[in-house]
């Protein structure tokens, strides 16, 4: 009996192409689409967008790469306010237009809802009205539109405005509380498929790097720390701690792949892969990650007692 396979995708903005690059290589390795191979896809932020596209439209990683590269999905989503282009670093409103993101996602996902999915989904969002992190799954009380879930889970503060969903509640990116959904997805799968073995492949989108001069920081107040990205530093360190605990708890039931972006000469801003050159670079990084971890990935596959045709 095959174990239930869970794919978990961290948030990472436009760096989702790194994850798609890894998955495209996996599809070549096993001659099967990501949609067909996994029983559940969990995703936070941009990882949630991938989950909605894959599960809603039964797309492979290669097909989503085509959607991004040829149909310019990221460019449609990342439409800047003209005031920000004019004033540069002086950001007085969300950097990107929520209405263009909502329109693009609605076009891609139409009227698909949670109840239409053939595979299991797990996506965190933060509900501003209820002041809590909530998880969208196939069992959610609200049979939400996938386009609204994808819109809300990618509404990163300062980048996009909050999203008002059809129940009247406003939501933002769940990555503020669960940017690595691996453990949560495992527990949900364990509960849903009671008695089954659960295996998790978890893929990050690259750790960001920060450099702070200690002597200068001695005089920093809130404004200076904010300018240095203290919120992003806190989020990264919380994620790293969470990943280490998840690896300790799950052992060989989990394979986690992620690296710092700095050695790859890739800009690590969340929205840096907003042009064809950096998008291709991100895909190539994903392919390099796959090559670096190929033996571990093959071992992960073999541990699931897969047939020889899959390895």
C-alpha positions as CSV (number, residue, x, y, z in Angstrom):
1,X,0.0,0.0,0.0
2,X,1.4,3.4,-1.0
3,X,1.7,6.1,1.6
4,X,-0.2,9.3,1.2
5,X,2.1,11.9,-0.4
6,X,2.0,15.5,0.7
7,X,3.7,18.4,-1.1
8,X,4.3,21.4,1.1
9,X,5.4,24.7,-0.5
10,X,6.8,27.7,1.5
11,X,5.8,31.2,0.7
12,X,8.3,33.3,-1.2
13,X,6.7,35.7,-3.5
14,X,7.9,35.6,-7.1
15,X,10.6,33.0,-6.1
16,X,7.8,30.4,-6.5
17,X,9.6,29.7,-9.8
18,X,12.5,28.1,-7.8
19,X,10.0,25.6,-6.4
20,X,8.4,25.0,-9.8
21,X,11.9,24.4,-11.2
22,X,12.5,21.6,-8.6
23,X,9.1,20.1,-9.3
24,X,9.6,20.2,-13.1
25,X,12.7,18.1,-12.6
26,X,10.8,15.7,-10.3
27,X,8.2,15.3,-13.0
28,X,10.9,14.4,-15.5
29,X,12.4,11.9,-13.0
30,X,9.1,10.1,-12.3
31,X,7.4,10.7,-15.7
32,X,4.3,11.9,-13.8
33,X,2.8,15.3,-13.2
34,X,2.9,16.9,-9.7
35,X,-0.9,16.9,-9.7
36,X,-1.1,13.1,-10.3
37,X,1.7,12.2,-7.9
38,X,0.7,13.9,-4.7
39,X,-2.5,13.3,-2.7
40,X,-2.3,16.7,-0.9
41,X,-0.7,20.0,-1.8
42,X,-0.2,22.5,1.0
43,X,1.0,26.0,0.3
44,X,1.6,29.3,2.1
45,X,1.5,32.6,0.3
46,X,2.9,32.1,-3.3
47,X,3.0,28.4,-2.5
48,X,-0.8,28.6,-1.9
49,X,-1.1,30.1,-5.4
50,X,0.7,27.1,-6.8
51,X,-1.6,24.8,-4.9
52,X,-4.7,26.5,-6.2
53,X,-3.6,26.4,-9.8
54,X,-2.4,22.8,-9.6
55,X,-5.4,21.4,-7.8
56,X,-8.0,23.6,-9.4
57,X,-6.9,23.1,-13.0
58,X,-4.9,19.8,-12.7
59,X,-1.8,21.6,-13.9
60,X,1.7,20.2,-13.9
61,X,4.7,22.3,-12.7
62,X,5.8,22.6,-16.3
63,X,2.4,24.0,-17.3
64,X,2.5,26.6,-14.5
65,X,6.0,27.6,-15.6
66,X,4.6,28.2,-19.0
67,X,1.7,30.2,-17.5
68,X,4.3,32.4,-15.8
69,X,6.9,32.7,-18.6
70,X,4.7,32.8,-21.7
71,X,1.4,34.3,-20.4
72,X,3.1,36.7,-18.0
73,X,1.1,35.8,-15.0
74,X,3.5,37.4,-12.5
75,X,3.6,40.6,-14.5
76,X,-0.2,40.7,-14.5
77,X,-0.3,40.2,-10.7
78,X,2.6,42.6,-10.0
79,X,1.1,45.8,-11.4
80,X,2.6,48.7,-9.5
81,X,0.7,51.9,-8.5
82,X,2.0,54.8,-10.6
83,X,2.6,56.8,-7.4
84,X,5.2,54.2,-6.3
85,X,7.0,54.3,-9.6
86,X,7.0,58.1,-9.3
87,X,8.2,58.3,-5.7
88,X,10.4,55.2,-5.6
89,X,11.2,54.1,-2.0
90,X,8.6,56.4,-0.5
91,X,5.8,53.8,-0.3
92,X,2.6,55.4,1.0
93,X,0.2,52.6,-0.1
94,X,0.4,48.9,-1.1
95,X,3.1,48.5,-3.7
96,X,0.9,46.5,-6.1
97,X,-2.7,46.9,-7.2
98,X,-5.0,44.5,-5.6
99,X,-7.6,44.8,-8.4
100,X,-5.3,43.6,-11.1
101,X,-4.2,40.6,-9.0
102,X,-7.8,39.7,-8.3
103,X,-8.7,40.0,-12.0
104,X,-5.8,37.8,-13.1
105,X,-6.6,35.1,-10.6
106,X,-10.3,35.2,-11.3
107,X,-9.4,34.7,-15.0
108,X,-7.1,31.7,-14.3
109,X,-9.4,30.0,-11.7
110,X,-12.9,31.0,-12.7
111,X,-15.6,29.8,-10.4
112,X,-13.8,26.8,-9.1
113,X,-14.5,26.1,-5.4
114,X,-13.0,23.9,-2.6
115,X,-15.8,21.4,-3.2
116,X,-14.7,20.9,-6.8
117,X,-11.2,19.6,-5.9
118,X,-10.3,15.9,-6.5
119,X,-7.2,16.2,-4.3
120,X,-6.7,17.6,-0.8
121,X,-5.6,21.2,-0.2
122,X,-4.2,23.0,2.8
123,X,-3.7,26.8,2.7
124,X,-3.3,29.2,5.6
125,X,-4.7,32.8,5.6
126,X,-4.9,35.3,8.4
127,X,-8.5,36.5,9.1
128,X,-8.3,40.2,10.1
129,X,-11.9,40.2,11.3
130,X,-11.5,37.1,13.5
131,X,-7.9,38.0,14.5
132,X,-6.7,34.5,13.9
133,X,-4.9,32.2,11.4
134,X,-7.3,30.0,9.6
135,X,-6.7,27.0,7.3
136,X,-8.6,26.4,4.1
137,X,-9.0,22.7,3.4
138,X,-11.6,20.6,1.6
139,X,-13.5,20.4,4.9
140,X,-13.7,24.2,5.5
141,X,-17.2,25.5,6.5
142,X,-16.9,28.2,3.8
143,X,-16.9,26.6,0.3
144,X,-14.7,29.4,-0.9
145,X,-13.7,30.2,-4.5
146,X,-10.2,29.2,-5.3
147,X,-9.6,32.6,-6.9
148,X,-10.5,34.3,-3.6
149,X,-8.3,31.9,-1.6
150,X,-5.3,32.5,-4.0
151,X,-5.9,36.2,-3.8
152,X,-6.1,36.3,0.0
153,X,-3.2,34.0,0.7
154,X,-0.9,36.1,-1.5
155,X,-2.0,39.4,0.1
156,X,1.4,40.1,1.7
157,X,1.2,43.3,3.9
158,X,2.7,46.3,2.2
159,X,2.8,44.5,-1.1
160,X,-1.0,44.0,-1.6
161,X,-4.1,45.2,0.2
162,X,-6.2,42.8,2.3
163,X,-8.8,40.8,0.4
164,X,-12.5,40.8,1.3
165,X,-13.9,37.3,0.6
166,X,-17.5,36.4,0.0
167,X,-18.3,35.8,3.7
168,X,-17.5,39.5,4.3
169,X,-14.3,38.8,6.2
170,X,-11.0,40.5,5.3
171,X,-7.9,38.3,4.9
172,X,-4.2,38.6,4.3
173,X,-1.2,36.3,3.6
174,X,-1.2,33.4,6.1
175,X,2.6,33.3,5.8
176,X,2.8,35.8,8.6
177,X,2.0,32.9,10.9
178,X,2.7,29.8,8.9
179,X,5.1,30.4,6.1
180,X,6.2,26.8,6.2
181,X,3.0,24.7,6.3
182,X,4.7,21.3,6.4
183,X,3.9,20.2,9.9
184,X,0.4,21.5,9.8
185,X,-0.3,19.7,6.5
186,X,1.2,16.5,7.9
187,X,-1.1,16.6,10.9
188,X,-4.1,17.4,8.7
189,X,-3.2,14.4,6.4
190,X,-2.7,12.2,9.4
191,X,-6.2,13.1,10.7
192,X,-7.9,12.7,7.3
193,X,-6.2,9.5,6.3
194,X,-6.1,7.8,9.8
195,X,-3.9,4.8,9.9
196,X,-2.1,5.6,6.6
197,X,1.6,6.4,6.4
198,X,2.2,10.0,5.4
199,X,5.2,11.2,3.5
200,X,6.0,15.0,3.0
201,X,8.1,16.7,0.4
202,X,8.6,20.3,1.5
203,X,10.2,22.8,-0.7
204,X,11.3,26.4,0.2
205,X,11.8,29.3,-2.1
206,X,15.2,30.5,-0.7
207,X,16.3,32.1,2.5
208,X,16.8,35.8,2.3
209,X,20.0,37.4,3.7
210,X,20.3,40.5,5.9
211,X,23.3,42.5,7.0
212,X,23.0,44.8,9.9
213,X,25.9,46.8,11.3
214,X,25.9,46.2,15.1
215,X,27.5,49.5,16.0
216,X,25.0,51.5,13.9
217,X,22.1,49.4,15.2
218,X,22.9,50.5,18.8
219,X,21.1,53.8,18.0
220,X,18.3,52.4,15.9
221,X,14.7,53.1,16.8
222,X,11.5,51.6,15.3
223,X,11.8,53.4,11.9
224,X,15.4,52.3,11.3
225,X,14.8,48.7,12.3
226,X,11.7,48.7,10.0
227,X,13.9,50.0,7.1
228,X,16.4,47.2,7.7
229,X,13.6,44.6,7.4
230,X,13.4,43.5,11.0
231,X,10.0,41.9,10.3
232,X,11.5,39.8,7.5
233,X,14.4,38.8,9.8
234,X,12.0,37.6,12.5
235,X,9.9,35.7,9.9
236,X,13.0,34.0,8.5
237,X,14.3,32.9,11.9
238,X,10.9,31.7,13.0
239,X,10.7,29.7,9.8
240,X,14.1,28.1,10.3
241,X,13.2,27.2,13.9
242,X,9.9,25.7,12.7
243,X,11.6,23.7,10.0
244,X,14.2,22.3,12.4
245,X,11.4,21.2,14.8
246,X,9.4,19.7,12.0
247,X,12.4,17.7,10.7
248,X,13.1,16.5,14.3
249,X,9.5,15.4,14.7
250,X,8.9,13.8,11.4
251,X,12.3,12.3,10.7
252,X,12.5,10.4,7.4
253,X,8.8,11.0,6.8
254,X,9.9,14.5,5.7
255,X,12.3,15.7,3.0
256,X,12.9,19.5,3.1
257,X,14.8,21.4,0.4
258,X,15.8,25.0,0.8
259,X,19.0,27.2,0.6
260,X,20.1,30.8,1.0
261,X,19.8,32.8,-2.2
262,X,22.9,34.9,-1.8
263,X,25.4,32.3,-3.3
264,X,23.2,32.1,-6.4
265,X,23.5,35.8,-7.1
266,X,19.7,36.1,-7.1
267,X,18.1,39.2,-5.7
268,X,16.3,38.1,-2.6
269,X,13.5,40.6,-2.5
270,X,10.2,38.8,-2.5
271,X,9.2,40.4,-5.8
272,X,12.6,40.4,-7.5
273,X,11.7,37.8,-10.2
274,X,9.5,40.2,-12.0
275,X,11.1,40.0,-15.4
276,X,12.0,37.2,-17.8
277,X,15.7,37.1,-17.0
278,X,15.3,36.7,-13.3
279,X,12.4,34.3,-13.8
280,X,14.6,32.0,-15.9
281,X,17.4,32.4,-13.3
282,X,14.9,31.3,-10.6
283,X,13.9,28.2,-12.6
284,X,17.6,27.3,-13.2
285,X,18.2,27.6,-9.4
286,X,15.4,25.2,-8.8
287,X,16.9,22.7,-11.3
288,X,20.3,23.1,-9.6
289,X,18.7,22.4,-6.2
290,X,17.1,19.3,-7.7
291,X,20.5,18.1,-9.0
292,X,22.1,18.8,-5.6
293,X,19.5,16.8,-3.8
294,X,18.8,14.1,-6.4
295,X,20.1,11.3,-4.3
296,X,18.0,12.4,-1.3
297,X,15.0,12.7,-3.5
298,X,15.4,9.3,-5.0
299,X,15.8,7.8,-1.5
300,X,12.6,9.6,-0.4
301,X,10.9,8.0,-3.4
302,X,12.3,4.5,-2.6
303,X,11.3,4.8,1.0
304,X,7.7,4.9,-0.2
305,X,8.0,1.5,-1.9
306,X,7.4,3.1,-5.3
307,X,7.4,0.9,-8.3
308,X,10.6,0.8,-10.5
309,X,8.8,2.9,-13.1
310,X,8.8,5.8,-10.7
311,X,12.5,5.8,-10.0
